[in-house]
Amino acid sequence: MNAKDLSLRLQKAAEYVPQGARLADIGSDHAYLPVALMLQNKISYGIAGEVVIGPYKSAQKQVAKNGLENKIDVRLADGLEAVELADEISAITICGMGGVLIRDILQRGKEKNRLSGKERLILQPNVGERQLRQWLFVENYTIVAEAIIAENNKIYELIVAEKALTTPEYSAKELFFGPQLMQEKNPIFIEKWQHKLAKSERILASLHQSDQDVAEKIEAVTEEIAWIKEVLADAGK
């Protein structure tokens, strides 16, 4: 097994794992990512964390099949409870979950002293990117890289963050779109936000039909629509 056997989104996450890292892959499923990276000699140690018994057993089998039991620990635990500070983890990958769930995993990890603050966070939310970026900003992380890819008719964003002595002051718009993604504006980014614009306009139309007090919601959606139109207009220049 190697990185080419990984899904496109996991291949992209693998690119941001530093050479020689001690990696914790949370929600590891079949442990595909740490196994592929270990076989490439890209990581020096791995933890595959799973909270569900089925995927946990699948991860154990994958690690054993590749003869990596002495290099990758498969742990049955909830989120970052799979990690101890003594593990000296230098990179954490959390892929294939909602951004709010990833945020909550990180928050609980922080509260339970599972994060040293020295780790590179490599996060691949399926939705809820804004809420995840907001947490990173509040917790003084710098977004050092971002990527956006399309796979199987779905669009995925990748957020790579590290703690730094000084943190950039991200605007609300940058947290919404991604500070680096909105600068790059690649075709997948444009496609995502064209779809989002159409959806937001439908939501706004239905809100105007509502007999509930939705003034705040209308204001928020109207602002988002204006932002999207502005970014798409800049991309077209």
ABEGO torsion letter per residue (X at the ends): XBAAABBAAAAAAAAABBBGBBBBBBGAEAGAAAAAAAAAGABABBBBBBABAAAAAAAAAAAAAAGAAAABBBBBBBEAAABBAAAGBABBBBBGBBAAAAAAAAAAAAAAGABAGABBBBBBBABGAAAAAAAAAAAGBBBABBBBBBBGGBBBBBBBBBBBABBBBBBAAAAAAEAAAAAAGBAAAAAAAAAAAAAAAAAAAAAAABABBAAAAAAAAAAAAAAAAAAAAAAAX
